[in-house]
C-alpha cells in the first residue's frame, strides 16, 4: 500500500496495512527542531552541519527525503515555499547553520541575533536561546511568500511533478486562523463582539478566496488544508466554551461548510492544550483532522478521546508525549509508551501517528529512531 492510499484510508476511518506516520508533513508543530534534526542526520551518517528551516520562530527543520524514508514518513507539506529555489544560510547555532527560503533582516548585536519585520516588530534570539521570541510576545515572523498568479502556476507545476513522481500524501498549508491569544483580541471578544464578528467574517471571506485559488490549481493533489489556532492552555481552554461557541465556531463552520461543499479537501486543525471542553463544538464546526492531541494537558485522556470522538474526528497526533516522556524517560519506557498509544488510537482507523508537537533539541537521535521504528513495527494492523 502506498503512503497516499494509507493516509486516505486512515482519514476515512478505515484500517490500512499500518498506521500512517507524520513528521513535519503538516504543521510545524508536527516537526522537529533543527538541532535535533542535525544530530539525527549525523547519527545516520548523512551530511550535517546545515539544516533548512521554514519556521524562524520555532527553528523547525524541513524534513528531507532520506529522513522520510528512514523514519517511514507518509506525509509531505505543500506550501508557498515547498519548492523554493534559493536558500539563505545564517550561523544561528555553533554546531549548525540554518537556511531559510527568504532573506532575513537579521543583524548581530552583542551576544544575540535581532530580527525586524516590515511592521516594525522585533524578534530576539540570545546565543543562550534555542528560539526567536517576539519582544512583546504577540507577533510571529513567517517565511511564507505571496501566492501571485505566477507563483501559483509554478507551484502547480512543481506539485504535479512531485505528486506523480512520489507516493506521499500531500497536505496543503496556506494560512488560516480565526483566533488569537493576544490580550487585545481576548478583551475584544467581551467588549466589542460585533467588531470581532465583522473582522472574522472578512477573514473567512479572504480564506475562502485564497483556498479557492489553491484548490483550482492543486486541490486534486492534496487531501487537506491546514488551519492553526491554539485554543487551549495546559489546564483549560483560553476562553469559555460559551464564548467559543458564540464567537469563534460560526466562522470555522462557515469555512468548513464551504470547503466540504466546493472541494474534496478535509479541514485539519492544529490546536494545542486542554481543549476537551471544546471538543463537541470542534466536531460540530466541521473539523476533520485534529492535531497535536496534547495528551499531557488536563482532561485530554487518550482513551476517553478515542472512545468519545474516535469515529467523529481523526486524531493526527497523540502518539508520543513530548512534554513528559520523549527526552525525559529512558528509551525503553518511550517505546512502551508509543506501543500503548498505538493500542488506544489505532483500532478502526481515524489515527495518524505523530508525536505531540515538535521534537525538542535535547531529544537523542536514538530515541527519535526508536519512536518512529516502534510506530512502524507495532502500528501494523495485520498484527
PAGUDO-963091 format. One line per field, with one value per residue (C-alpha): residue in three letters; chain; x, y, z. Coordinates in steps of 0.1 Angstrom, whole numbers, padded with zeros to 4 digits. Example, Ala and Ser with C-alpha at 12.3 -4.5 7.8 and 13.67 -1.06 7.14 Angstrom:
residuo <- [ala, ser]
cadena <- [A, A]
xx <- [0123, 0137]
yy <- [-0045, -0011]
zz <- [0078, 0071]
% end
This chain:
residuo <- [unk, unk, unk, unk, unk, unk, unk, unk, unk, unk, unk, unk, unk, unk, unk, unk, unk, unk, unk, unk, unk, unk, unk, unk, unk, unk, unk, unk, unk, unk, unk, unk, unk, unk, unk, unk, unk, unk, unk, unk, unk, unk, unk, unk, unk, unk, unk, unk, unk, unk, unk, unk, unk, unk, unk, unk, unk, unk, unk, unk, unk, unk, unk, unk, unk, unk, unk, unk, unk, unk, unk, unk, unk, unk, unk, unk, unk, unk, unk, unk, unk, unk, unk, unk, unk, unk, unk, unk, unk, unk, unk, unk, unk, unk, unk, unk, unk, unk, unk, unk, unk, unk, unk, unk, unk, unk, unk, unk, unk, unk, unk, unk, unk, unk, unk, unk, unk, unk, unk, unk, unk, unk, unk, unk, unk, unk, unk, unk, unk, unk, unk, unk, unk, unk, unk, unk, unk, unk, unk, unk, unk, unk, unk, unk, unk, unk, unk, unk, unk, unk, unk, unk, unk, unk, unk, unk, unk, unk, unk, unk, unk, unk, unk, unk, unk, unk, unk, unk, unk, unk, unk, unk, unk, unk, unk, unk, unk, unk, unk, unk, unk, unk, unk, unk, unk, unk, unk, unk, unk, unk, unk, unk, unk, unk, unk, unk, unk, unk, unk, unk, unk, unk, unk, unk, unk, unk, unk, unk, unk, unk, unk, unk, unk, unk, unk, unk, unk, unk, unk, unk, unk, unk, unk, unk, unk, unk, unk, unk, unk, unk, unk, unk, unk, unk, unk, unk, unk, unk, unk, unk, unk, unk, unk, unk, unk, unk, unk, unk, unk, unk, unk, unk, unk, unk, unk, unk, unk, unk, unk, unk, unk, unk, unk, unk, unk, unk, unk, unk, unk, unk, unk, unk, unk, unk, unk, unk, unk, unk, unk, unk, unk, unk, unk, unk, unk, unk, unk, unk, unk, unk, unk, unk, unk, unk, unk, unk, unk, unk, unk, unk, unk, unk, unk, unk, unk, unk, unk, unk, unk, unk, unk, unk, unk, unk, unk, unk, unk, unk, unk, unk, unk, unk, unk, unk, unk, unk, unk, unk, unk, unk, unk, unk, unk, unk, unk, unk, unk, unk, unk, unk, unk, unk, unk, unk, unk, unk, unk, unk, unk, unk, unk, unk, unk, unk, unk, unk, unk, unk, unk, unk, unk, unk, unk, unk, unk, unk, unk, unk, unk, unk, unk, unk, unk, unk, unk, unk, unk, unk, unk, unk, unk, unk, unk]
cadena <- [A, A, A, A, A, A, A, A, A, A, A, A, A, A, A, A, A, A, A, A, A, A, A, A, A, A, A, A, A, A, A, A, A, A, A, A, A, A, A, A, A, A, A, A, A, A, A, A, A, A, A, A, A, A, A, A, A, A, A, A, A, A, A, A, A, A, A, A, A, A, A, A, A, A, A, A, A, A, A, A, A, A, A, A, A, A, A, A, A, A, A, A, A, A, A, A, A, A, A, A, A, A, A, A, A, A, A, A, A, A, A, A, A, A, A, A, A, A, A, A, A, A, A, A, A, A, A, A, A, A, A, A, A, A, A, A, A, A, A, A, A, A, A, A, A, A, A, A, A, A, A, A, A, A, A, A, A, A, A, A, A, A, A, A, A, A, A, A, A, A, A, A, A, A, A, A, A, A, A, A, A, A, A, A, A, A, A, A, A, A, A, A, A, A, A, A, A, A, A, A, A, A, A, A, A, A, A, A, A, A, A, A, A, A, A, A, A, A, A, A, A, A, A, A, A, A, A, A, A, A, A, A, A, A, A, A, A, A, A, A, A, A, A, A, A, A, A, A, A, A, A, A, A, A, A, A, A, A, A, A, A, A, A, A, A, A, A, A, A, A, A, A, A, A, A, A, A, A, A, A, A, A, A, A, A, A, A, A, A, A, A, A, A, A, A, A, A, A, A, A, A, A, A, A, A, A, A, A, A, A, A, A, A, A, A, A, A, A, A, A, A, A, A, A, A, A, A, A, A, A, A, A, A, A, A, A, A, A, A, A, A, A, A, A, A, A, A, A, A, A, A, A, A, A, A, A, A, A, A, A, A, A, A, A, A, A, A, A, A, A, A, A, A, A, A, A, A, A, A, A, A, A, A]
xx <- [0000, 0013, 0016, -0011, -0035, -0026, -0034, -0066, -0079, -0069, -0087, -0118, -0119, -0106, -0077, -0049, -0019, -0004, -0010, 0003, 0032, 0039, 0069, 0068, 0044, 0015, 0021, 0055, 0041, 0043, 0080, 0115, 0139, 0169, 0194, 0177, 0174, 0211, 0221, 0198, 0215, 0249, 0237, 0225, 0259, 0242, 0257, 0251, 0260, 0235, 0197, 0169, 0140, 0106, 0099, 0121, 0105, 0105, 0136, 0119, 0136, 0124, 0124, 0144, 0138, 0165, 0149, 0114, 0125, 0144, 0116, 0088, 0070, 0039, 0031, 0047, 0036, 0028, 0030, 0041, 0078, 0078, 0098, 0119, 0149, 0170, 0180, 0199, 0221, 0227, 0251, 0224, 0240, 0276, 0271, 0246, 0239, 0202, 0189, 0156, 0138, 0138, 0165, 0161, 0165, 0189, 0216, 0240, 0240, 0264, 0256, 0222, 0206, 0180, 0153, 0128, 0098, 0083, 0057, 0085, 0081, 0114, 0124, 0154, 0175, 0202, 0230, 0217, 0183, 0171, 0144, 0134, 0110, 0089, 0098, 0062, 0053, 0024, 0038, 0051, 0077, 0067, 0086, 0056, 0057, 0027, 0009, 0008, -0007, 0029, 0039, 0007, 0015, 0050, 0035, 0010, 0038, 0061, 0033, 0021, 0056, 0062, 0028, 0034, 0070, 0063, 0036, 0033, 0001, 0002, -0011, -0018, -0006, -0017, -0027, -0060, -0067, -0098, -0084, -0056, -0042, -0033, -0049, -0064, -0083, -0094, -0107, -0125, -0144, -0161, -0162, -0166, -0182, -0198, -0164, -0148, -0175, -0170, -0133, -0136, -0162, -0138, -0110, -0132, -0140, -0103, -0095, -0122, -0109, -0073, -0082, -0104, -0074, -0052, -0079, -0083, -0046, -0035, -0066, -0066, -0032, -0040, -0060, -0064, -0059, -0045, -0057, -0038, -0053, -0043, -0075, -0061, -0036, -0022, -0052, -0081, -0093, -0082, -0119, -0151, -0170, -0199, -0177, -0160, -0194, -0207, -0176, -0153, -0171, -0195, -0166, -0149, -0182, -0188, -0153, -0156, -0191, -0177, -0146, -0167, -0192, -0168, -0136, -0126, -0104, -0106, -0101, -0071, -0069, -0039, -0048, -0027, -0038, -0067, -0094, -0117, -0144, -0145, -0144, -0181, -0180, -0148, -0165, -0198, -0180, -0166, -0130, -0120, -0084, -0071, -0035, -0014, -0037, -0019, -0025, -0004, -0029, -0058, -0087, -0070, -0070, -0062, -0087, -0115, -0108, -0108, -0139, -0159, -0147, -0128, -0155, -0161, -0127, -0093, -0066, -0034, -0011, -0010, 0014, 0042, 0041, 0070, 0062, 0066, 0080, 0102, 0135, 0125, 0122, 0146, 0143, 0126, 0099, 0094, 0090, 0064, 0046, 0044, 0030, 0003, -0007, -0010, -0032, -0055, -0057, -0051, -0082, -0108, -0086, -0090, -0054, -0022, 0009, 0026, 0043, 0026, 0041, 0077, 0106, 0128, 0166, 0176, 0160, 0186, 0187, 0184, 0151, 0138, 0146, 0130, 0098, 0093, 0105, 0081, 0052, 0062, 0065, 0037, 0013, 0007, -0030, -0021, -0007]
yy <- [0000, 0034, 0063, 0081, 0052, 0046, 0081, 0083, 0051, 0064, 0098, 0080, 0058, 0026, 0004, 0003, -0020, 0001, 0034, 0063, 0083, 0120, 0142, 0177, 0170, 0191, 0220, 0230, 0217, 0182, 0186, 0186, 0213, 0220, 0209, 0176, 0171, 0179, 0154, 0128, 0133, 0129, 0098, 0083, 0092, 0118, 0152, 0175, 0210, 0228, 0224, 0240, 0255, 0270, 0283, 0311, 0314, 0277, 0268, 0237, 0217, 0209, 0171, 0157, 0125, 0105, 0111, 0105, 0071, 0062, 0071, 0057, 0091, 0091, 0129, 0159, 0195, 0217, 0254, 0286, 0278, 0240, 0242, 0273, 0277, 0299, 0293, 0318, 0305, 0320, 0307, 0307, 0279, 0270, 0235, 0242, 0268, 0273, 0281, 0298, 0303, 0341, 0366, 0375, 0411, 0397, 0416, 0407, 0427, 0417, 0381, 0379, 0379, 0406, 0403, 0430, 0427, 0453, 0463, 0472, 0441, 0429, 0394, 0383, 0352, 0354, 0329, 0310, 0306, 0279, 0300, 0336, 0354, 0385, 0414, 0419, 0382, 0388, 0386, 0359, 0361, 0340, 0327, 0324, 0342, 0358, 0334, 0356, 0342, 0334, 0318, 0297, 0285, 0274, 0258, 0239, 0226, 0216, 0199, 0180, 0167, 0158, 0141, 0120, 0111, 0101, 0082, 0106, 0121, 0159, 0183, 0220, 0248, 0282, 0300, 0300, 0314, 0328, 0332, 0349, 0347, 0384, 0402, 0428, 0402, 0383, 0415, 0424, 0391, 0405, 0443, 0445, 0413, 0429, 0442, 0408, 0391, 0417, 0411, 0373, 0374, 0393, 0369, 0340, 0357, 0361, 0325, 0311, 0332, 0321, 0284, 0285, 0296, 0269, 0243, 0252, 0249, 0219, 0207, 0174, 0166, 0174, 0157, 0186, 0223, 0233, 0259, 0266, 0282, 0274, 0273, 0257, 0263, 0235, 0233, 0249, 0264, 0300, 0311, 0296, 0271, 0295, 0323, 0298, 0286, 0322, 0340, 0315, 0284, 0300, 0313, 0280, 0263, 0287, 0279, 0242, 0241, 0259, 0237, 0204, 0217, 0230, 0209, 0174, 0186, 0179, 0205, 0200, 0219, 0224, 0234, 0228, 0225, 0213, 0216, 0187, 0212, 0224, 0191, 0188, 0223, 0215, 0184, 0203, 0231, 0207, 0199, 0166, 0161, 0173, 0179, 0177, 0159, 0172, 0143, 0158, 0187, 0184, 0163, 0151, 0114, 0093, 0065, 0089, 0109, 0078, 0064, 0096, 0110, 0082, 0079, 0117, 0132, 0119, 0121, 0134, 0132, 0120, 0092, 0102, 0128, 0152, 0171, 0144, 0113, 0119, 0132, 0127, 0090, 0061, 0047, 0015, 0035, 0057, 0026, 0011, 0045, 0045, 0009, 0019, 0049, 0027, 0003, 0031, 0052, 0028, 0005, 0013, 0038, 0076, 0079, 0092, 0087, 0119, 0129, 0157, 0189, 0194, 0172, 0193, 0198, 0177, 0145, 0120, 0105, 0071, 0080, 0096, 0065, 0043, 0063, 0060, 0025, 0014, 0032, 0015, -0020, -0021, 0001, -0028, -0038, -0073, -0079]
zz <- [0000, -0009, 0016, -0002, 0000, 0036, 0047, 0027, 0044, 0079, 0075, 0063, 0094, 0078, 0088, 0063, 0063, 0091, 0109, 0087, 0102, 0100, 0109, 0097, 0069, 0081, 0106, 0120, 0153, 0138, 0132, 0147, 0160, 0137, 0163, 0169, 0132, 0126, 0153, 0137, 0104, 0120, 0138, 0104, 0087, 0065, 0056, 0086, 0099, 0077, 0081, 0061, 0081, 0072, 0107, 0121, 0155, 0164, 0143, 0128, 0102, 0066, 0066, 0037, 0016, 0033, 0067, 0054, 0041, 0073, 0096, 0075, 0069, 0048, 0045, 0029, 0033, 0003, 0009, -0010, -0001, -0006, -0038, -0031, -0054, -0031, 0004, 0026, 0055, 0089, 0117, 0144, 0164, 0170, 0156, 0129, 0102, 0094, 0059, 0052, 0019, 0023, 0032, 0068, 0080, 0106, 0125, 0152, 0185, 0212, 0222, 0204, 0170, 0162, 0136, 0125, 0102, 0079, 0105, 0130, 0152, 0167, 0175, 0196, 0199, 0225, 0220, 0251, 0235, 0211, 0195, 0184, 0206, 0199, 0221, 0231, 0229, 0205, 0169, 0147, 0119, 0090, 0059, 0035, 0002, -0017, -0040, -0071, -0102, -0115, -0082, -0082, -0117, -0106, -0075, -0097, -0120, -0091, -0071, -0101, -0108, -0071, -0069, -0100, -0090, -0054, -0034, -0005, 0008, 0004, 0029, 0020, 0043, 0031, 0063, 0081, 0116, 0135, 0170, 0188, 0224, 0221, 0251, 0229, 0209, 0240, 0256, 0223, 0224, 0255, 0249, 0211, 0199, 0168, 0157, 0162, 0141, 0114, 0114, 0114, 0086, 0064, 0074, 0064, 0031, 0024, 0034, 0011, -0018, -0011, -0007, -0038, -0059, -0044, -0049, -0086, -0091, -0069, -0050, -0068, -0054, -0018, 0009, 0034, 0041, 0075, 0099, 0131, 0163, 0199, 0219, 0250, 0278, 0300, 0323, 0305, 0272, 0268, 0265, 0278, 0257, 0255, 0241, 0218, 0205, 0200, 0187, 0170, 0160, 0135, 0113, 0113, 0104, 0076, 0062, 0067, 0051, 0021, 0019, 0021, -0005, -0030, -0027, -0020, 0009, 0046, 0073, 0095, 0127, 0149, 0185, 0215, 0251, 0272, 0246, 0258, 0269, 0233, 0215, 0208, 0192, 0172, 0158, 0151, 0133, 0107, 0116, 0101, 0114, 0149, 0158, 0180, 0206, 0236, 0259, 0288, 0291, 0316, 0305, 0273, 0283, 0251, 0259, 0266, 0234, 0213, 0229, 0226, 0194, 0176, 0149, 0146, 0142, 0131, 0157, 0140, 0169, 0205, 0195, 0218, 0246, 0241, 0273, 0299, 0281, 0250, 0261, 0298, 0301, 0293, 0257, 0269, 0285, 0255, 0233, 0257, 0258, 0219, 0219, 0244, 0223, 0192, 0211, 0221, 0190, 0161, 0161, 0135, 0117, 0123, 0135, 0121, 0142, 0151, 0183, 0203, 0189, 0178, 0188, 0210, 0206, 0236, 0223, 0213, 0177, 0193, 0209, 0177, 0157, 0185, 0184, 0146, 0143, 0170, 0153, 0121, 0136, 0161, 0140, 0116, 0115, 0104, 0139]
% end
